[in-house]
Amino acid sequence: KNQVEQSPQSLIILEGKNCTLQCNYTVSPFSNLRWYKQDTGRGPVSLTIMTFSENTKSNGRYTATLDADTKQSSLHITASQLSDSASYICVVGSSSNTGKLIFGQGTTLQVKP
Amino acid sequence: KAGVTQTPRYLIKTRGQQVTLSCSPISGHRSVSWYQQTPGQGLQFLFEYFSETQRNKGNFPGRFSGRQFSNSRSEMNVSTLELGDSALYLCASSLARRAGEAPLHFGNGTRLTVT
């Protein structure tokens, strides 16, 4: 069964600290993995998208890694800011003939001053 | 370039009524997909359209339907509303034929409350 599991479910950190969010998936056939940031009351915004051949991709203070062998991805946030408080959603794309996306439940990050 | 626009932003309906939500994709995007987001279930795929044709459908009852027009704008309809239909409904557009093949651009959603 195609699944995407994220951990932790929620996280509280102090402003300026780093943190890492995890995503494990069992999606086959695999096409790509995306990380989205969703602010409260807004739609998700794409942070990174990685294909099978990419193992790291950065977007400012956000760095995503992908290990296709272990089917794990992480999103590392450096020098967190209050504006990083949001939900982070891991999404895996399947290259099956339906081309479906499988969504994780998200990690809620709260950055405190 | 304007982003994905969803209307209305908020909606309150009564059980048994029906509702229509609208989505205008980014100019040039011909693929539109719809999602339901609830605190307990996260984001769940409803359906996907490309060039007025439904390409994929999620596991939702037939009360949920949608369509896409020749200008790529899309609507989704929910009939005989139930309390459990209360959710944030998100629309996303992309350049690719299927949502899984290219980055998705989401609107800010329609918050539907069923009382």
HADDOCK unambig.tbl for C-alpha pairs under 7 A between the chains (distance, minus, plus):
assign (segid A and resid 42 and name CA) (segid B and resid 108 and name CA) 4.55 0.50 0.50
assign (segid A and resid 42 and name CA) (segid B and resid 109 and name CA) 6.90 0.50 0.50
assign (segid A and resid 43 and name CA) (segid B and resid 90 and name CA) 6.87 0.50 0.50
assign (segid A and resid 43 and name CA) (segid B and resid 106 and name CA) 5.47 0.50 0.50
assign (segid A and resid 43 and name CA) (segid B and resid 107 and name CA) 5.42 0.50 0.50
assign (segid A and resid 43 and name CA) (segid B and resid 108 and name CA) 4.15 0.50 0.50
assign (segid A and resid 43 and name CA) (segid B and resid 109 and name CA) 6.19 0.50 0.50
assign (segid A and resid 44 and name CA) (segid B and resid 106 and name CA) 6.06 0.50 0.50
assign (segid A and resid 45 and name CA) (segid B and resid 106 and name CA) 6.86 0.50 0.50
assign (segid A and resid 93 and name CA) (segid B and resid 100 and name CA) 4.91 0.50 0.50
assign (segid A and resid 94 and name CA) (segid B and resid 100 and name CA) 6.56 0.50 0.50
assign (segid A and resid 98 and name CA) (segid B and resid 56 and name CA) 6.76 0.50 0.50
assign (segid A and resid 99 and name CA) (segid B and resid 98 and name CA) 5.97 0.50 0.50
assign (segid A and resid 99 and name CA) (segid B and resid 99 and name CA) 6.84 0.50 0.50
assign (segid A and resid 99 and name CA) (segid B and resid 100 and name CA) 5.00 0.50 0.50
assign (segid A and resid 99 and name CA) (segid B and resid 101 and name CA) 6.90 0.50 0.50
assign (segid A and resid 100 and name CA) (segid B and resid 99 and name CA) 6.84 0.50 0.50
assign (segid A and resid 100 and name CA) (segid B and resid 100 and name CA) 5.46 0.50 0.50
assign (segid A and resid 101 and name CA) (segid B and resid 100 and name CA) 5.49 0.50 0.50
assign (segid A and resid 103 and name CA) (segid B and resid 43 and name CA) 6.43 0.50 0.50
assign (segid A and resid 105 and name CA) (segid B and resid 42 and name CA) 5.10 0.50 0.50
